């Protein structure tokens, strides 16, 4: 039987990630509060942001900003959206 987690993004019980996506407390928090669907949706978003804003991911400030956007995205905050962004139904 698939493990379920109450997803903080979609506000419902959904299948969980198989493993924490990062080591340490942040990865464990994501594992316990974010569904596989929400995480997969997030994985497409930083690519769009990186391309549009021409982020240099070797730059510490860019990585910090992207992590802040991840937190906002996963908790339904006011996250940055690329111009013309329309979420899939």
C-alpha positions in Angstrom: 0.0 0.0 0.0 1.3 3.4 -0.9 2.2 5.8 1.9 0.0 8.9 2.1 0.9 12.4 3.4 -1.3 15.4 4.0 0.1 17.7 1.4 0.5 21.3 2.5 0.2 22.5 -1.1 -2.9 20.6 -2.2 -4.5 20.3 1.3 -5.4 16.6 0.9 -4.0 13.2 1.5 -1.8 12.2 -1.5 1.0 9.7 -2.2 4.2 10.7 -0.5 7.7 10.9 -1.9 9.7 7.7 -1.8 12.6 9.4 0.1 13.5 12.8 1.4 14.6 15.0 -1.6 17.5 16.5 0.4 19.6 15.4 3.3 19.0 16.9 6.7 16.0 18.6 8.4 14.7 20.4 5.3 14.5 17.2 3.3 12.8 15.5 6.1 10.2 18.3 6.4 9.5 18.1 2.7 9.2 14.3 2.9 6.7 14.6 5.7 4.5 17.5 4.4 4.7 17.5 0.6 3.2 15.0 -1.8 4.9 13.4 -4.8 2.6 15.4 -7.1 3.5 18.7 -5.5 7.2 17.9 -5.6 7.0 16.9 -9.2 5.1 20.1 -10.0 7.8 22.1 -8.2 10.6 20.4 -10.2 9.4 22.0 -13.4 9.0 25.4 -11.9 12.7 26.3 -11.1 13.7 25.5 -14.6 11.3 28.1 -15.9 12.5 30.6 -13.3 16.1 30.0 -13.9 15.7 30.4 -17.7 13.6 33.6 -17.5 15.7 35.3 -14.8 18.9 33.9 -16.2 20.0 32.7 -12.8 23.5 31.6 -12.1 23.1 28.7 -9.8 26.7 28.9 -8.7 25.8 32.2 -7.1 24.8 31.7 -3.4 22.2 34.6 -3.6 20.5 32.9 -6.6 20.3 29.6 -4.9 18.9 31.2 -1.7 16.3 33.0 -3.7 15.3 29.8 -5.5 15.0 28.0 -2.2 12.7 30.8 -0.9 10.6 30.4 -4.0 10.4 26.6 -3.4 9.1 27.3 0.1 6.5 29.7 -1.2 5.5 27.4 -4.0 5.0 24.4 -1.7 3.1 26.3 0.9 0.9 28.2 -1.6 2.5 31.5 -0.9 3.0 34.3 -3.4 5.8 32.6 -5.4 7.4 34.1 -8.5 5.8 33.0 -11.8 7.4 33.3 -15.2 5.7 35.8 -17.6 2.8 34.1 -19.3 2.8 31.3 -16.7 -0.5 29.3 -16.6 -0.6 26.4 -14.3 -1.9 23.1 -15.8 -5.4 22.0 -14.8 
